[in-house]
């Protein structure tokens, strides 16, 4: 797989570490023995890579890391006695 840096547009083989800053909002409803939890947030990647697939005749864009992305989760659990 080939990747090019979003800003420099140079192609090279890479193994990149992905890191981002973000925020998280969490809501929890509890009962006597169970709970339900929902959370959501937004993340902002520190680096934005472009993933390319290259054949002998062409280069195809596969994915550009967006400048921001959302997250969501829903969970439930039981309190241990």
Secondary structure as UniProt FT lines:
FT   STRAND          2..5
FT   TURN            6..8
FT   STRAND          11..12
FT   STRAND          20..30
FT   STRAND          34..45
FT   STRAND          49..54
FT   STRAND          59..64
FT   STRAND          69..78
//
